[in-house]
Each structure stands twice: as C-alpha cells, then as structure tokens.
Amino acid sequence: MKIPYYPGCSLKTSAKNLEVSALAAAEKLGIEMVEMPRWNCCGTVFSLTSDDLMHHVASVRNLVRVQEMSENGSVDTTNKMVTLCSMCFNTMKSAAKRVRENAEDLVKINSFMDTEPDYNGNVQVLHLLEIIRDMGFDKVSAKVTRPLEGLKIAPYYGCMLIRPKEIGIDDPEDPTIGAQLFKALGAEIVDNPFKKVCCGAYHTVHNKDTVIELAHDILTHAQEEGGEAISTSCPLCAFNLDNRQKEIKEKYLKFKEMPVFYFSQLMTLAFGLGEDACMFEANYVDPRPLLKSKNLL
C-alpha cells in the first residue's frame, strides 16, 4: 500500500528517530509512506475559536497536496493520508472535519488559497497506529523476529492521540491500542494510571516547573506499576517525558531515569531491522543499557 505521508516539522529535526524507525517498520508491514511534496507546517494547534478560519489554512493546504497525489496516481489510496506526530494528526484531522462539515468555511478557505486548486473536503487523516490496527495485530506478530520478551512497557497516550472523542483513534478514557501493539511485539504491558494525563505540552517553554511536575507524576506512576520504559507517539510528549528528566532529577533526588521510546522504535527493534533504523542514540535517556540487560541488543 502506497499512501501519502505527512511528516511535519519535528520529524525532520528533533524527532528524526520517530520518522526513521516508523518508515522502516511500516515498510516491513508492506506500507509505503510516500512523503507529500511541498508540505508545510500543520499550524499547530487546532484553533477552537469559531471565527478563526485563517488558522486552518495551513492544514487545508496540506490536504490539497494529498488530493493532488490521489488524482495523479502517485499513490494507491484515494484521499487518505498518514501521519506520525500526534499533534499534527489532531490538528489536521480537526481542520479536515471542520471544513467537511461546514460548506461555508470550505468556500472561504478555498478563497484564501486562490493560487491552489480548490480543496474538495474529502481527505481522511489517519495515524499510522490506526492503519496497523486495521491491518490486524496478527500481521505485526508475523513480522517479529526478536520478541520483546521480558521488557515491561507502559504505553502513554497523552492528549492529542485520543481526544476529543470524535478525533481520537481510541477510547479516550481507556485507550488500549498501544498495549495491543506491544503485546503483538512480545513485550509485557504495564498499565499506567497516568497514561492519558497531559504532559504539559507547550508549557515547557514558559512554565517549565509545571511540566517537571507532570512528567514526574507520569513517569513515577509507570515505575510504581512495574514499568521499565514508557512509549509515546508525540515529539512534544517525548521531549517533556524524556529530555526533562534532567530537571526532574535535580528536583526529585530519588527519581530514577526511565527510557522513553517512540512506538515505532520498539516495532523496528522487534522486527530485527537493526540499530541504525531504531536510532536509539537520539533518545535523551539512553535505552540501550536496558535493552542489553534483556538480551534485546
């Protein structure tokens, strides 16, 4: 399956380890993610103000790129796109929903983009985890050559992947898609009661102390339940939970570091695709000592 792929800004810079590992894992599953030409920032985040249409032009412009790829036959799918970043997914799916359900908004946005073809309002925004779930987790298990046996993973979902309900990919109160994936990879699943608590998001810029408190709670609750590592699909969550551990240790002297994986890194590892595809060296807390202790590296 060839499907238009929207990378977004972070995956070309600070979250390169998410992109590289996800592309490798998807290819192993027979999914060819074809990067969209001329993509731009999604506009992070989706504006909830009813008269703020300009804020959605960036997302809709990307949807036009998908529409063009569907029309010129460069992909197998029709009016579908795949994303990896939870923030980009939420922003663009929300924008797509708004203009699909409001004809007047669609007309106005098309008038703003007078140098672009008109957007028809039909593009479906998908997260890679949705595509994998629809394929069936048995297909994932069939590709595993190095089961993640003995590795205790606490899936973390955060906000943008599961909320609001009409946008999210799973039950916002009790999401399980990550647990199902990691079970298919052979890992032991730990249920973190803070798996859907916000990491603090952009407060990390101007209110770092709040993020330190939230990240500490999320990580320590996972550890208290027996988790050895935590997973995410959001570059911002990864920064707050991974990179902010330096500040957490300074404030909480008893805190012990905990590796934070992208879901795709664990897939790539279990598929036996090699450390280059996993890009563990880009993680702030080095996960390799833990993986070596489990005979996974």
HELIX and SHEET records of a PDB file:
HELIX    1   1 SER A   10  LYS A   12  5                                   3    
HELIX    2   2 LYS A   16  LYS A   28  1                                  13    
HELIX    3   3 MET A   54  HIS A   56  5                                   3    
HELIX    4   4 VAL A   57  ASN A   72  1                                  16    
HELIX    5   5 SER A   86  GLU A  101  1                                  16    
HELIX    6   6 ALA A  103  PHE A  112  1                                  10    
HELIX    7   7 LEU A  128  MET A  135  1                                   8    
HELIX    8   8 PHE A  137  LYS A  143  1                                   7    
HELIX    9   9 ILE A  177  ALA A  184  1                                   8    
HELIX   10  10 HIS A  203  HIS A  206  1                                   4    
HELIX   11  11 LYS A  208  GLU A  224  1                                  17    
HELIX   12  12 PRO A  235  ALA A  238  1                                   4    
HELIX   13  13 PHE A  239  ASN A  243  3                                   5    
HELIX   14  14 GLN A  245  LYS A  251  1                                   7    
HELIX   15  15 PHE A  263  ALA A  270  1                                   8    
HELIX   16  16 GLU A  275  CYS A  278  1                                   4    
HELIX   17  17 PHE A  280  ALA A  282  5                                   3    
HELIX   18  18 ARG A  288  SER A  293  1                                   6    
SHEET    1   A 4 GLU A  32  GLU A  35  0                                        
SHEET    2   A 4 LYS A   2  TYR A   6  1                                        
SHEET    3   A 4 LYS A  80  THR A  83  1                                        
SHEET    4   A 4 GLN A 124  HIS A 127  1                                        
SHEET    1   B 4 GLU A 188  ILE A 189  0                                        
SHEET    2   B 4 LYS A 152  PRO A 155  1                                        
SHEET    3   B 4 ALA A 229  THR A 232  1                                        
SHEET    4   B 4 VAL A 260  TYR A 262  1                                        
END                                                                             
